[in-house]
Structure formats: structure tokens, C-alpha cells
Amino acid sequence: MTRLTLHQRLLVVASAGGALFGYSISAMNQTLEEVRSEFRLSSVEQGIVVSALVAGCLVGCLAAGAVTDRLGRRAVLSAAGAVGIVAALLCAVAPAAWFLAGGRFILGLAVGVTSAIAPVLLGELASAQARGSVMMVYQLALTVAILAALLLGLEQAAAHQWRWMFVVNALPAAVLLISVRLLPLTPGVLMAQGRDDQALHVLRAGRSAVEAEQEYAFLRATRGRPTGRRTTWQAILDRENRLPVAIAVGAGLMAALVGIGAVVYYSTLVFATAGVGGRLGAQIASLSFGIVNVAASVASLWLIRRYGRRPLLSVGLAGMAAALTVSAICLVAVGGSVGGAVTVAAVLIFVICFAFSAGPLTWLLIAEVLRPEIRAQVAGAAAAANWAANLLVALLFPVVVGTPGSPSKVGAAFLFFAALTVGFLVLLRRYVPETKDRTLAEVQALLEEGKDGGVSAGRKFR
């Protein structure tokens, strides 16, 4: 593997990081009923076991920035892989619900650190033209892992062997542990250490000569900026950083508050509430969600190369809002086999729209809009915002809609997510620039022009 090009190594790490993320969040979707039955969980206890992973992700994100400043991105990602292996095996042998929740919390630490650091590391090492495809491979691996978890979960649920789901969970963590050591230090880190020649060598390994020189000049210009923990947080509050910080944190919130967690964590519950052929029918419908998710992610590899970030996000957010609204109407007012079929179709359209927009582009925007001196801290904060919102969804959704779910309550939840999605669409059109095929230095110059926000900035970003 050491003979692979830098771009190929980035793709391996992107695949491992995405797979760890995707499999971990879906490992209990199909087998949740078996876990609930074995440990005799109430609705609240069920929400705690599921959301323990998300709580760990939140803590991991909050710690990622400070730990990365001390140890470096490669070392922290390697440690996340090792922790992920141990935690997955602990879950597999859990003798009680509290032990399983604890193991999922530790696993969440690894997933949270990975979600905060991996996209930034990949974005820094990839060229302007390759960043989109590298991040799409990250998203594709995530969706393939979700599908794998759903398929394996369906089989293990039938055999009442849910513990094997967590044994498999250790595999992507192991690949991450090994593959991340094959990446070089980022140019920014090398230059901060005074190793300018090596930084330029890394830039030239993954970029054209012109782009490498532009990035090198930009890094030299920003090398004198503060990097310590206290001064970094002061820099975040600087006027020039307010817009990119707001975009990054807003993107993290967007990826969760459009409601994708309700589908990823509880699709079987949602489809069962819609009356889709009993529990087995709901499980099969959940499997169709995984298949559509992968297919849409494959298509997005082409879309993201052809179209910009803003157009894809605009279409995706509008489509998600419409799909959620249709689902809500069917759940509340239609019902029956027709309502159930339309609900499934609308949820699948929602998944398709998410797969080519908010899913991959959230992490890409976070990697693209932040200045080097604040990138680690703010990326961690943005990922933490994402996981905090996911935690609320994972913990509260089964409590709000009930177990088994109430169609009217699920419909009301979907309308709430639709309203939030429309709000994110408005903010996108007003404040977020187009970053496609622009170097990180060019993105910073564009954000500097539009830092005052408002209508004038929106016009510049079109």
C-alpha cells in the first residue's frame, strides 16, 4: 500500500473513516427489537442505549480540536481506530444494557473524533479538483456501510444474534488505524514546524505546480497567526472569521436537523408506524432505504464534479422539505396501504436528496471555508454541533412518537424537520459562497469579500 499515490491513500482513509461512521450509527437499526427484548428496555431506556453512541460522538468532537493541537491529526485518527476496535468488542460481549450503552459511548468517542478530523485532513491534503471526489468517497463509504449494517442486521435479527453486529463494527476501525499512518503530515503542520521544503513537496505530490505554489504562498502568509489554544479561540472571534465559522457550525447543524437521524436510527419504527406490512415489511423497507442511499451516493460522485455546492444544496434541501411534508400528510391524513406506500416513497426521495446534498457537502464545506489557524478547533465544534443535534433526535424521537409509534406524532415530527430544512435553505442562499474548484486560498479571499453578510454578500456568492 505504501506504493499508492497520495490521492489513492486519501481514498483509502476516506473509505475507512466513512465506513466506521456509517456502520456504527446503523448497527442497531434492524436488531433494536432483539436488544430491547433481551434487556427488557422501556422506551426511555431504548433511547438511552441508541443515543449513547451519539453522546460519545459529541464528547469526541468537543475534545478533538484540543487533542489534535497537541498530538496531530494522524496520531489522533490512529488512536480513534484503536479505541473503535476495543469499544466494538466490548459491545459484542455486553452482559447488561448499561454495559452496552457504555460500550456504545466509547465507540462514539472514536466516531466523533473521526467525523471531526478526517474531513479536515482529507480536505487539506487533496487538491481543489480532487476534494469533491475524495469527500464523496467518504460519503459513499458511509452509505455502503449503512446498507451493510442493515443487511447484516436483518440476518442477525432473524437468528437472534445481534452481538455479531459489533464484531463486524471493529473492521473499519482496524482499517482506519492502519491506513491513516500512510498519509504525510499536512503542509500547514509542516510549515508550522519550519519544514517548508517538505511542505512544498507534499503540496506538489497532490496538486498541480500552479496550485501548489498558490497554497504554499497562502500558508506562508498565515504562518504567523496564533495557534495556541487560548489565542486560537480569540482568533475565532475575529471579524474576518465570523462568516466562515458561522457557515461551518451551521453546516454541522444542517446535516442533523433536516431529520436524517430519524430515518437512519429509526427507519424500521417509522415504516412500521406507516403500516408497512408488519415488522418484517418495515425491515425490508428499511433495507430499501439503504439501497437507495448507496445508489444516490454513487450518482452524486458525478453530480458533485459537474455542479457547484450551492446548486446541489439548494435542490437537495428543497427536495427534502417537500418529501418530509408529503410523508407527514400521508401519516396524519391518509393512512392505510396507500398512505404507507406513499410514505415509503417520500422517505426514499428524502434520502436521495440528502445523499447528494447535505450528506457529503456538509463536511466538504467545513473543510473548505475555515482558515488554517482555526480549522481544527472550529471543525471539531461544527462536528460537535452536528452530533449534539443528532443526540437530541436519537434520544427524543422514540419518546416523542412512542413505541410503537403514533402516525400523527411521527407526521408532526416530520413537519418540524421540514420547517427547519426550509430555514437552512434560506440561509444557504444568502450567506454561503460557491467553493467548487477553488483553492483554499481563493475561498478565503471570497469569504473576505462577503464577510459583512447580508444581501450584498449573497449577490457575490451567486
C-alpha positions as CSV (number, residue, x, y, z in Angstrom):
1,M,0.0,0.0,0.0
2,T,3.0,2.3,0.5
3,R,3.4,2.5,-3.3
4,L,0.0,4.1,-3.7
5,T,-0.2,7.7,-4.8
6,L,-1.2,10.4,-2.3
7,H,-4.7,10.6,-3.9
8,Q,-5.1,6.8,-3.6
9,R,-4.1,6.9,0.0
10,L,-6.6,9.6,0.7
11,L,-9.3,7.5,-0.9
12,V,-8.4,4.5,1.4
13,V,-8.6,6.7,4.5
14,A,-11.8,8.3,3.3
15,S,-13.3,4.9,2.8
16,A,-12.3,3.7,6.3
17,G,-13.5,6.8,8.1
18,G,-16.8,6.9,6.2
19,A,-17.4,3.1,6.9
20,L,-16.7,3.5,10.6
21,F,-19.1,6.4,10.8
22,G,-21.9,4.8,8.7
23,Y,-21.8,1.3,10.2
24,S,-21.6,2.5,13.8
25,I,-24.7,4.7,13.5
26,S,-26.8,1.9,11.9
27,A,-25.5,-1.1,13.7
28,M,-28.7,-1.4,15.9
29,N,-31.4,-0.3,13.4
30,Q,-32.6,-3.7,12.4
31,T,-31.7,-5.5,15.7
32,L,-33.1,-2.9,18.1
33,E,-36.1,-5.1,18.9
34,E,-33.9,-8.0,19.8
35,V,-31.8,-5.8,22.1
36,R,-35.0,-4.3,23.7
37,S,-36.4,-7.8,24.3
38,E,-33.3,-9.3,25.7
39,F,-32.7,-6.5,28.2
40,R,-36.4,-5.6,28.6
41,L,-35.9,-1.9,27.8
42,S,-38.5,0.8,28.2
43,S,-38.9,3.5,25.5
44,V,-36.6,5.8,27.5
45,E,-34.0,3.1,28.1
46,Q,-34.1,2.2,24.4
47,G,-33.5,5.8,23.5
48,I,-30.5,5.9,26.0
49,V,-28.9,2.8,24.5
50,V,-29.2,4.1,21.0
51,S,-28.2,7.7,21.8
52,A,-25.2,6.6,23.9
53,L,-23.2,6.4,20.7
54,V,-24.3,9.9,19.7
55,A,-23.3,11.2,23.2
56,G,-19.9,9.7,22.8
57,C,-19.6,11.3,19.3
58,L,-20.4,14.7,20.8
59,V,-17.8,14.4,23.5
60,G,-15.2,13.1,20.9
61,C,-15.9,16.1,18.7
62,L,-15.5,18.6,21.6
63,A,-12.2,17.0,22.6
64,A,-10.9,16.6,19.0
65,G,-9.6,20.2,18.5
66,A,-7.5,20.4,21.7
67,V,-6.2,16.8,21.4
68,T,-5.3,17.4,17.7
69,D,-3.4,20.6,18.6
70,R,-1.2,18.5,20.9
71,L,-0.8,15.2,19.0
72,G,-1.5,15.9,15.4
73,R,-4.3,14.6,13.1
74,R,-2.7,11.4,12.1
75,A,-1.9,10.3,15.7
76,V,-5.4,11.1,16.9
77,L,-7.1,9.3,14.0
78,S,-4.9,6.2,14.6
79,A,-5.9,6.3,18.3
80,A,-9.6,6.6,17.2
81,G,-9.2,3.5,15.2
82,A,-7.7,1.6,18.2
83,V,-10.4,2.8,20.5
84,G,-13.1,1.8,18.0
85,I,-11.8,-1.7,17.8
86,V,-11.9,-2.1,21.6
87,A,-15.3,-0.5,22.0
88,A,-16.9,-2.6,19.4
89,L,-15.7,-5.8,21.0
90,L,-16.9,-4.6,24.4
91,C,-20.4,-4.0,22.9
92,A,-20.3,-7.5,21.5
93,V,-19.9,-9.1,24.9
94,A,-22.2,-6.7,26.8
95,P,-23.9,-8.6,29.7
96,A,-26.4,-5.8,30.5
97,A,-27.9,-2.7,29.0
98,W,-25.7,-0.3,30.9
99,F,-22.6,-2.1,29.7
100,L,-23.9,-1.9,26.1
101,A,-24.6,1.8,26.5
102,G,-21.1,2.3,27.9
103,G,-19.5,0.5,25.1
104,R,-21.5,2.4,22.5
105,F,-20.5,5.7,24.3
106,I,-16.8,4.7,23.9
107,L,-17.4,3.7,20.3
108,G,-19.0,7.1,19.8
109,L,-15.8,8.8,21.0
110,A,-13.9,7.2,18.1
111,V,-16.6,8.0,15.6
112,G,-16.9,11.6,16.8
113,V,-13.1,12.2,16.6
114,T,-13.1,10.7,13.1
115,S,-16.0,12.8,11.9
116,A,-14.3,15.9,13.2
117,I,-10.8,15.3,11.9
118,A,-10.9,13.0,8.9
119,P,-12.8,15.5,6.5
120,V,-10.4,18.3,7.5
121,L,-7.3,16.1,7.0
122,L,-8.6,14.9,3.6
123,G,-9.5,18.4,2.6
124,E,-6.1,19.8,3.4
125,L,-4.2,17.1,1.5
126,A,-6.4,16.9,-1.5
127,S,-6.3,19.3,-4.5
128,A,-9.1,21.7,-5.3
129,Q,-10.3,19.5,-8.1
130,A,-10.0,16.3,-6.0
131,R,-11.5,17.5,-2.8
132,G,-15.1,16.9,-4.0
133,S,-14.4,13.3,-5.2
134,V,-12.5,12.4,-2.0
135,M,-15.3,13.6,0.2
136,M,-17.8,11.8,-2.0
137,V,-15.9,8.6,-1.5
138,Y,-16.1,9.3,2.3
139,Q,-19.9,9.7,1.9
140,L,-20.2,6.7,-0.4
141,A,-18.3,4.5,2.1
142,L,-20.6,5.8,4.8
143,T,-23.8,4.8,2.9
144,V,-22.4,1.5,1.8
145,A,-21.6,0.8,5.5
146,I,-25.2,1.7,6.4
147,L,-26.5,-0.7,3.8
148,A,-24.1,-3.4,5.1
149,A,-25.3,-2.9,8.6
150,L,-29.0,-3.1,7.5
151,L,-28.4,-6.3,5.5
152,L,-26.4,-8.0,8.2
153,G,-28.8,-6.7,10.9
154,L,-31.8,-8.3,9.1
155,E,-30.0,-11.6,9.0
156,Q,-28.8,-11.4,12.6
157,A,-32.2,-10.3,13.9
158,A,-33.7,-13.4,12.3
159,A,-31.1,-15.5,14.0
160,H,-31.3,-13.6,17.3
161,Q,-27.5,-12.9,17.1
162,W,-27.3,-9.2,17.4
163,R,-23.9,-9.3,19.1
164,W,-22.2,-10.2,15.8
165,M,-23.1,-6.7,14.5
166,F,-20.5,-5.2,16.8
167,V,-17.8,-7.7,16.0
168,V,-18.1,-6.6,12.4
169,N,-18.0,-3.0,13.6
170,A,-14.4,-3.4,14.6
171,L,-13.3,-4.0,11.0
172,P,-13.5,-0.4,9.6
173,A,-11.8,0.8,12.8
174,A,-8.9,-1.5,12.1
175,V,-8.5,-0.3,8.5
176,L,-8.6,3.3,9.7
177,L,-5.9,2.5,12.3
178,I,-3.6,1.1,9.7
179,S,-4.3,3.4,6.7
180,V,-4.0,6.8,8.3
181,R,-0.4,6.1,9.1
182,L,0.4,6.1,5.4
183,L,-0.6,9.7,5.0
184,P,2.0,12.5,5.3
185,L,1.8,15.4,7.7
186,T,-0.3,18.2,6.3
187,P,1.5,21.2,4.7
188,G,0.2,23.5,7.4
189,V,1.7,21.4,10.2
190,L,5.0,21.0,8.4
191,M,5.3,24.8,7.8
192,A,4.4,25.5,11.5
193,Q,7.4,23.3,12.3
194,G,9.7,25.2,9.9
195,R,9.8,22.3,7.4
196,D,8.9,24.4,4.4
197,D,10.7,22.2,1.8
198,Q,8.8,19.1,3.0
199,A,5.5,21.1,3.0
200,L,6.1,22.2,-0.6
201,H,6.9,18.5,-1.5
202,V,3.6,17.3,-0.1
203,L,1.7,20.1,-1.9
204,R,3.3,19.1,-5.2
205,A,2.5,15.4,-4.6
206,G,-1.2,16.1,-4.8
207,R,-1.6,19.3,-6.8
208,S,-0.6,20.9,-10.0
209,A,2.5,23.1,-9.9
210,V,0.5,26.3,-10.0
211,E,-1.9,25.3,-7.3
212,A,0.9,24.0,-5.1
213,E,2.7,27.4,-5.3
214,Q,-0.6,29.3,-4.5
215,E,-1.2,27.2,-1.5
216,Y,2.4,27.5,-0.4
217,A,2.2,31.3,-0.6
218,F,-1.0,31.3,1.3
219,L,0.4,29.1,4.1
220,R,3.4,31.3,4.4
221,A,1.3,34.4,4.7
222,T,-0.8,32.8,7.5
223,R,2.0,31.1,9.4
224,G,2.5,34.0,11.8
225,R,-1.1,33.8,13.0
226,P,-1.8,32.5,16.6
227,T,-2.0,28.7,17.0
228,G,-2.1,28.2,20.8
229,R,-5.4,27.1,22.4
230,R,-6.2,30.5,24.0
231,T,-5.2,32.6,21.1
232,T,-6.9,30.3,18.6
233,W,-10.2,30.8,20.3
234,Q,-9.5,34.6,20.2
235,A,-8.9,34.3,16.5
236,I,-12.2,32.5,16.0
237,L,-13.9,35.7,17.3
238,D,-12.1,38.0,14.9
239,R,-14.3,39.8,12.4
240,E,-12.7,38.1,9.4
241,N,-13.5,34.6,10.8
242,R,-17.1,35.2,11.8
243,L,-18.7,34.3,8.5
244,P,-16.7,31.1,7.9
245,V,-17.2,30.0,11.5
246,A,-21.0,30.6,11.1
247,I,-21.1,28.6,7.9
248,A,-19.1,25.7,9.3
249,V,-21.2,25.4,12.5
250,G,-24.4,26.0,10.6
251,A,-23.5,23.2,8.1
252,G,-22.9,20.8,11.0
253,L,-26.3,21.6,12.4
254,M,-28.0,21.4,9.0
255,A,-26.8,17.8,8.4
256,A,-28.6,16.7,11.5
257,L,-31.6,19.0,11.8
258,V,-33.1,18.1,8.4
259,G,-34.1,14.9,10.2
260,I,-31.8,12.3,8.7
261,G,-31.3,10.8,12.2
262,A,-34.9,9.8,12.5
263,V,-34.5,7.7,9.3
264,V,-31.0,6.3,10.0
265,Y,-31.7,5.3,13.6
266,Y,-35.4,4.5,13.5
267,S,-36.5,3.8,9.9
268,T,-37.9,0.4,10.9
269,L,-40.0,2.1,13.5
270,V,-41.2,4.8,11.1
271,F,-42.2,2.4,8.4
272,A,-43.9,0.1,10.9
273,T,-45.9,3.2,12.1
274,A,-46.9,3.9,8.5
275,G,-48.4,0.4,8.4
276,V,-45.9,-1.2,6.0
277,G,-46.6,-5.0,6.2
278,G,-45.8,-5.6,9.9
279,R,-42.3,-5.7,11.3
280,L,-40.8,-7.8,8.5
281,G,-42.2,-5.4,5.9
282,A,-40.8,-2.4,7.9
283,Q,-37.4,-4.1,8.0
284,I,-37.4,-4.7,4.2
285,A,-38.5,-1.1,3.7
286,S,-35.5,0.0,5.8
287,L,-33.3,-2.2,3.6
288,S,-34.7,-0.3,0.5
289,F,-33.6,2.9,2.3
290,G,-30.1,1.6,2.5
291,I,-30.0,0.5,-1.2
292,V,-31.4,3.9,-2.4
293,N,-28.9,5.7,-0.2
294,V,-26.0,3.9,-1.8
295,A,-27.3,4.4,-5.4
296,A,-27.8,8.1,-4.8
297,S,-24.3,8.4,-3.3
298,V,-22.9,6.8,-6.4
299,A,-24.8,9.2,-8.6
300,S,-23.6,12.1,-6.5
301,L,-20.0,11.3,-7.5
302,W,-20.9,12.5,-10.9
303,L,-23.1,15.4,-9.7
304,I,-20.5,16.9,-7.5
305,R,-18.0,17.0,-10.3
306,R,-20.4,18.7,-12.6
307,Y,-22.3,21.1,-10.4
308,G,-21.4,23.5,-7.6
309,R,-22.0,23.2,-3.9
310,R,-24.8,25.8,-3.8
311,P,-27.0,24.4,-6.6
312,L,-26.8,20.9,-5.2
313,L,-27.6,22.0,-1.7
314,S,-30.4,24.2,-2.9
315,V,-32.1,21.4,-4.9
316,G,-31.4,18.9,-2.1
317,L,-32.8,21.0,0.7
318,A,-35.9,21.9,-1.3
319,G,-36.5,18.2,-2.2
320,M,-36.1,17.1,1.4
321,A,-38.5,19.7,2.7
322,A,-41.1,18.6,0.1
323,A,-40.6,14.9,0.8
324,L,-40.9,15.4,4.6
325,T,-44.1,17.4,4.1
326,V,-45.7,14.7,1.9
327,S,-44.7,12.0,4.4
328,A,-46.3,14.0,7.2
329,I,-49.6,14.4,5.3
330,C,-49.8,10.7,4.5
331,L,-49.1,9.7,8.1
332,V,-51.6,12.1,9.5
333,A,-54.4,12.3,7.0
334,V,-54.2,9.3,4.6
335,G,-53.1,6.2,6.3
336,G,-53.8,2.7,5.1
337,S,-51.8,0.8,2.4
338,V,-51.8,3.8,0.1
339,G,-50.6,6.1,2.8
340,G,-47.9,3.6,3.8
341,A,-46.7,3.2,0.2
342,V,-46.5,6.9,-0.4
343,T,-44.7,7.5,2.9
344,V,-42.1,4.9,2.0
345,A,-41.6,6.6,-1.4
346,A,-41.4,10.1,0.1
347,V,-38.8,8.9,2.7
348,L,-36.7,7.4,-0.1
349,I,-36.9,10.6,-2.0
350,F,-35.8,12.4,1.1
351,V,-32.8,10.0,1.4
352,I,-31.9,10.6,-2.3
353,C,-31.9,14.4,-1.8
354,F,-29.8,14.1,1.4
355,A,-27.3,11.8,-0.3
356,F,-26.3,14.3,-3.0
357,S,-26.5,17.4,-0.9
358,A,-26.4,17.8,2.9
359,G,-24.8,14.4,3.5
360,P,-21.5,14.9,1.7
361,L,-21.4,18.7,1.2
362,T,-21.7,19.5,4.9
363,W,-18.3,18.0,5.6
364,L,-16.8,19.4,2.4
365,L,-17.9,22.9,3.3
366,I,-16.4,22.6,6.8
367,A,-13.1,21.6,5.3
368,E,-13.1,24.4,2.7
369,V,-14.3,27.6,4.4
370,L,-12.0,27.6,7.6
371,R,-8.7,29.4,7.8
372,P,-5.7,27.1,8.8
373,E,-5.1,28.6,12.2
374,I,-8.7,27.9,13.4
375,R,-9.5,24.8,11.3
376,A,-9.0,22.1,13.9
377,Q,-10.9,23.9,16.7
378,V,-13.9,25.0,14.6
379,A,-14.2,21.8,12.6
380,G,-14.4,20.0,16.0
381,A,-17.0,22.5,17.2
382,A,-19.0,22.1,13.9
383,A,-19.0,18.3,14.2
384,A,-19.9,18.6,17.9
385,A,-22.9,20.8,16.9
386,N,-23.9,18.0,14.4
387,W,-23.7,15.3,17.0
388,A,-25.4,17.4,19.7
389,A,-28.4,17.8,17.3
390,N,-28.2,14.1,16.4
391,L,-28.2,13.3,20.1
392,L,-31.5,15.1,20.6
393,V,-33.0,13.3,17.7
394,A,-31.8,9.9,18.7
395,L,-32.8,10.4,22.4
396,L,-36.1,12.1,21.9
397,F,-37.6,10.7,18.8
398,P,-38.8,7.4,20.3
399,V,-40.1,9.2,23.3
400,V,-42.0,11.8,21.3
401,V,-43.5,9.4,18.8
402,G,-43.9,6.4,21.1
403,T,-43.1,2.7,20.8
404,P,-45.0,1.6,18.7
405,G,-45.1,4.9,17.0
406,S,-48.2,7.1,16.6
407,P,-48.7,8.2,12.9
408,S,-49.9,11.7,13.9
409,K,-46.8,12.2,16.2
410,V,-44.4,11.0,13.5
411,G,-46.1,13.3,11.0
412,A,-45.8,16.2,13.3
413,A,-42.0,15.5,13.8
414,F,-41.5,15.3,10.0
415,L,-43.3,18.7,9.6
416,F,-40.9,20.2,12.2
417,F,-37.9,18.9,10.3
418,A,-39.4,20.2,7.1
419,A,-39.6,23.7,8.6
420,L,-36.0,23.6,9.7
421,T,-34.9,22.5,6.3
422,V,-36.6,25.5,4.6
423,G,-34.8,27.7,7.1
424,F,-31.4,26.2,6.2
425,L,-32.3,26.7,2.5
426,V,-32.9,30.4,3.1
427,L,-29.6,30.8,5.0
428,L,-27.7,28.9,2.3
429,R,-28.9,31.2,-0.5
430,R,-28.0,34.3,1.5
431,Y,-24.7,33.6,3.1
432,V,-22.8,30.5,1.6
433,P,-20.3,31.0,-1.3
434,E,-19.6,28.6,-4.1
435,T,-16.4,26.8,-3.4
436,K,-16.2,24.3,-6.3
437,D,-12.8,24.1,-8.0
438,R,-11.4,26.9,-5.9
439,T,-8.2,26.6,-3.9
440,L,-8.4,27.1,-0.1
441,A,-6.7,30.5,-0.6
442,E,-9.3,31.5,-3.2
443,V,-12.2,30.5,-0.9
444,Q,-10.7,32.6,1.9
445,A,-10.5,35.6,-0.4
446,L,-14.1,35.2,-1.4
447,L,-15.3,35.0,2.2
448,E,-13.3,38.1,3.0
449,E,-15.2,40.0,0.3
450,G,-18.6,38.8,1.7
451,K,-17.7,38.9,5.4
452,D,-20.3,41.6,6.2
453,G,-23.1,39.2,5.1
454,G,-26.5,40.4,4.0
455,V,-27.8,40.9,0.5
456,S,-24.6,42.2,-0.9
457,A,-22.7,39.1,0.2
458,G,-25.4,36.9,-1.2
459,R,-25.1,38.5,-4.6
460,K,-21.3,38.0,-4.5
461,F,-21.8,34.3,-3.7
462,R,-24.0,33.5,-6.7
